Amino acid sequence: HVRIVMQKEERSLRWGEERRLEFIEFRLGWEGGVRRGDIRSLFGVSEPQASKDLTEYQKRAPNNAIYDASAKRYVASPSFEPVFMQDGPDEYLLRLRSLAEGLTAPGESWIGSHPEVDIVLTPARQVDEGCLKAVLDAHRLGGSLEVLYQSMSAERPKPIWRRITPHAFGYDGFRWHVRAYCHLTDKFKDFLLPRILKSRDPGKGGVTGECDHLWQERFEVEIAPHPNLAAAQRAIVERDYGMVDGIARLPVRFAMLFYVLKRLGLLDSPEEKSARSQHIIVANREATEAALGRADFSL
C-alpha cells in the first residue's frame, strides 16, 4: 500500500505522477540512486517531465535525495526515510519474486540491477478457462451453476454433476479452490478449480456466503519455537515470526485453518519432528484440534 505524507495545503497527486514519485523513492531506497533516464525509459515521459518529477519528489521528501554530479544521478542521503512506500523489505522482495516467477517484465519490476534468483516452483495446476469464467459469472450475479466435479472421496470415485453457489476463493499456496454452497449436500465446501471438469445450467443462487460461518469466523492459531531448539535458535525463530514472549498469533478463517497448518508443517505432531527441519509448533494444540473438528477436519 502507498501512503503519502504531505501537508494539507499541498496539491494532491495524479495517479501517474504518484507512481513516478514512488518509483524514484524505490530506486533511491533499494538501489542507491536514480537518473532522469530511468524515469523516462520506464514511464515514457519527456526529459523535462522527468526533471519535474525529481523536483517534486525533493519538495515532498526534502531530506531524501542528493545529486551526485560525478555519477550524474540522485543518490539516497544518509537520512533517507521513505515517504511514499511503507512496506519495507516486503516491497522489494515481492517485486523480486514476481520478476523471478515471470509475472512481471524486468522494467515493470522497478528493479534495475537484481541478483540471480531461483524460486521453488510447484507443478502448474490446469484450470479450465471456461469453467472458471462460469464460476466467476455465477459469483458476480449471485447465482448458482452445475459443475462436473471429480471428488477424491471413496463414495464418489467418478465425477458427478452438482449444483453450487460460489461466494469466495481460497489459495493454499499450491492450489486455488472456490468456496461454495453445495446444493447436493446442503453444506458449504471447498471445490478445487482443477477438478471442475465442465460447467452448465446457471441458475438461481442458494444459501449465501453470509451464512458460511466457517468462512466468516476466525480462529487464532498460536505458534511457538520447537522446544528442542537451542536458546539462540529459539531467539532467531521468535524474531523471524515476529513472536512476542515466544508466541505468534495468527488469525485464520476456520475454513482455511487446515490449509494454513499444512503449509506451515503443523499437522501430524510437529513437536515430534526434528527441530532442524521443523522450527515451529502449535502452542494452543488442544484448542486448534477443537477448531479443526468444527471445520470438519482432523489432525
Secondary structure, 3 states (H helix, E strand, C coil): CECCCCCCCCCCCCHHHHHHHHHHHHHHHHHCEECHHHHHHHHCCCHHHHHHHHHHHHHHCCCCEEEECCCCEEEECCCCCCCCECCCHHHHHHHHHHHHCCCCCCCCCCCCCCCCCCCCCCCCCCCCHHHHHHHHHHHHHCCEEEEEECCCCCCCCCCEEEEEEEEEEEECCCCEEEEEEECCCCEEEEEEHHHEEEEEEEECCCCCHHHCHHHHCEEEEEEEECCCCCHHHHHHHHHHCCCECCEEEEEEEHHHHHHHHHHCCCCCCHHHCCCCCCCEEECCHHHHHHHHHHCCCCC
